[in-house]
Amino acid sequence: MRSKYYNFGSTPDWIQDTYQYPDILDIIEQEEKAKKARRRKRTTGYKPSRDRANIRARLGAGAFVSKEEAAYYRRTCTPFELAELERFCALHDCIGIASLFSSSDRGLNHGYSEGYASTVLEMNGRSSLVMMPTATPDINIDEDSAEKVHTVLDVLQNNLHEDFGEALRFLAQTCPTDITEALGMTDALSVEFEGCYVKRVESSWEQRLDDFKVDVIVSADFMLKVPAEHYCGDKTMLVYRDTRRTIDYRFRYTFDLYGVNGYKTCSGPITAPVQYFPEDRITAQSEWTTNRILRPNLTAKDFPILARKMLQDIYPEALEAPTRLNGELLVKRLSRWLNKRYRRMKLRLRKEHLGKGDGVKGRIIFSDMEVLDGDGEPIKFKAGDIVVNLDEMRFDTDVLVTIVHECVHVYVDLSFFMLQLMAGKPHYSFIDRTSRWLKSERKRQGSDYQMELIEEMEKQDEKLTAYVMMEESVFRSECDRMFAITGNDRTPPTLMWMLENLSAEFGASMQMTKIHMKEVGIPQAEGIWNFIGNRIRVPDHAVSGVWSNGIVYTIDTPDAIALTSSSQRFAQVLLSGKYIYLEGHYVLNRPKYVETASDGTLSLTPYAHEHIEECCLAFRPRRRRKYYEYSCGAAARTKKEGNDKYKTVELVSEPGDADYDSENMSFSDNAQLWGELAGSLHGTFHDALQMVLDEIGVSQTTLASRMGISRQAFQKWLKRDLMMKRHVVGICIALRLDMGVSLKLIELASLRLGCYGPDPIYLHLLCDRNMTVERGNDILVAQNYKKLNDGRQFEFDLLDFDPTTQEELRRKYGIADEK
């Protein structure tokens, strides 16, 4: 870490340190050596060549040759060629043939300015200490991080050797008045740094790459000696007592992710308490906020806005009328737009035959690399190449969709990929949804937060691709125009006519267009263009009333088999013998819904196709998980492998006429009962809890057993004036209470759920009516939070309570009000 190399100096005027920066020519020479070493490394998908002439030519040129190729060449050598090979080995410092094919050491140390240069900056009318080193990243990173996704914190701590603790310790030693003034304790005698942790990273996506500001919010603990009065009999003595206080510091770094001078740098940090920073787009966090990998945090409402912004910059005519984007023109315009912002940055579209089978449809290259084609021969690509694999293109629309998808990567994710390159990753590679590597890594080390960010990036870019190709306002207008022609007819034949025309008009695939129709408010589109196993098309169907959101009536056989194993209810329904599987549905075996053709073939009746909810089992698909592989340099678009839409489904209802209606009625009655119970709760938390226990018929002993604690421990909880938030949440989960009742109990306990710490987890635990205390404990412990039934230590956080209770606690315990 950087802390042990600090050279802060002893003079109070913060004189510039005398660090000798490495010679730029040495850096360039080392970079050239690193490039040559990387060229000799093979790709992860490398296939040994069996072309002897090719192997011989590469040996002579000093290019990379694998051990398998060398062994093959040696086995097939003529005596003359074998003698030539031995002479060749002897010329290379007499090393053996195996040594010719060993890879060189990973990474080079480019040097880094150890220590801070300090200055003073006027900020909001006051002077603040600023530490401003400028550094190029050290790319001598450990080998295990080759396939890792690097966050801003990774680059700062691993590559730039930043040590937030030592920086804060330096601040406490050289400028303690910032701390005492921020805490409102100007009479403190001394300030000592105790510890810190990173709370969050803040930035804004809409910044230039060569001036990209990132804030790291660090919560720091300081021990202050403050004067206090001590009464000793009749005398009053002035003493100093130790007081621990916490303050949030903002570390602002300025990254040159583009590399104006040929290499990427980082300047900073500008450091001050958060309240002293002037408000700007980063501190306000009001628009286009980013996560730790410098990608925008997108919500559902952001997709149409971001797509419209991209079209305004690149393809404005698509905002005026239905437009089929021209892929080649889109790449040229995006390249011009990019080159105006950053010289040397250009894009080029390349259509190549890279082979079929690995699922990679396209790539956007961010660093020079070689990729093997379908015959195993290397093809050289340069940074900025958008590569379309023609061997994976099944339809004409696939080419356009792939091009748009890669352009979205450039427009939205450029800061992310430049951050990865700044980390000095020695390998090029790409995002790959069908990665065997990622699946094996998940088996080995479980879920990984950083890989989840990559999964989220790819899913969001896929969705954004549809919004770019079919701009929302234009798409809605076109749908309204078609509905006006058909008299607002939403039957399957009309919707299929609309789907075909919209797909042809915008150049999107049928499936993408169907999903977009549902997103703009046409849920009936769920009944058309459905397939089993991505091969067999299911006849279109409709419901007689309103199509419920998230409900489907089609399921594939393998998914039904998996559901039978996991759902006892579904298994019992099938064992009843009332249903048969036809056309992708489990339908009631009645003449009203099933007809027999002259050849004995069974099929659904026209009535069943128009009233699918009346006769078929309904399912709710849960969110599916996709897999991606990442390493920096390129992003790749892959095709779907198999139909994984229903890998996790649940049976919603069994539509047995009266049974189906009674189930709907029971749901409404149940919701009303829970609402009445929540409305009747009053008094203290203890009174309300007893009302709930009496209403649902559960004793305190039973509740304690469900919580996994003894009745004596539970009674001890209830005797306290204050309830711990985790205990109240655990009680609600153990009783499987409705969300409204749970929130009412939390309110009566004078508690509140916030947006930080374990509170978001608590909220999601309460939303899941099938959640158990044991499962909730596992989830919390995995995130380093205490268990729901942990009662070994009584402690409270003022922020857990409402403002009124906070004031009472301050008066009761003598807690000072932090200004």
Buried (B, 14 or more C-beta within 10 A) or exposed (E): EBBEBBEBBEEEEBEEBEBEEBEEEEBEEBBEEBEEBBEBBBBEBBBBBEBBEBBBEBBEEEEBBBEBBBBBBEEEBEEEBEEBBEEBBEEEEEEEBEEBBEEEEBBBEBBBBBBBBBEEEEBEEEEBBBBBBEBBBBBBBEEEBBBBBBBBBBBBBBBBBBBBBBBBBBBBEBBBEBBBBBBEBEEBEBBBBBEBEBBBBBBBBEBEBBEBBBBBBBBBBBBBBBEEEEEEEEEEEEEBEEBEBEBBBBBBBBBBBBBBEEBBBBBBBBBBBBEBBEEEBBBEBEEBBBBBBBBBEBEEEBBBBBBBBBBEEBBEEBBEEBBBBBBEEBBBBBBEBBBEEBEEBBBBBBBBEBBBEBBBBBBBBBBBBBBBBBEBEBBEBEBBBBBBBBBBBEEEBBBBBBBBBBBBBBBBBBBBBBBBBBBBBBBBBBBBBBBEBBEEBBEEEEEBEBBEBBBBBBBBBBBBBBBBBBBBEBBBEBBEEBBEEBEEEBBBEBBBBBBEBBBEBBBBBBBBBBBBBBBBEBBBBBBBBBBBEBEEEBBBBBBEEEBBEEBBBBBBEBBBEBBBEEBEEBBEBBEEEBBBBBBBBBBBBEEEBBBEEEEEEBBBBEEBBBBBBBBBBBBBBEEEEBBBBBBBBBBBBBBEEEBBBBBBBBBBBBBBEEEBEEBEEEEEEEEEEBEEBBEEBEEEBBEBBBBBBEBEEBEBEBBBBBBBBEBEBBEEBEEEEBBBBBBBBBBBBBBBBBBBBBBBBBBBBBBBBBEEBBBEBBBEBBEEEEBBBEEBBEBBEEEEBBBBBBBEEEEBEBEBBEEEBBBBBEEEEEEEEEE
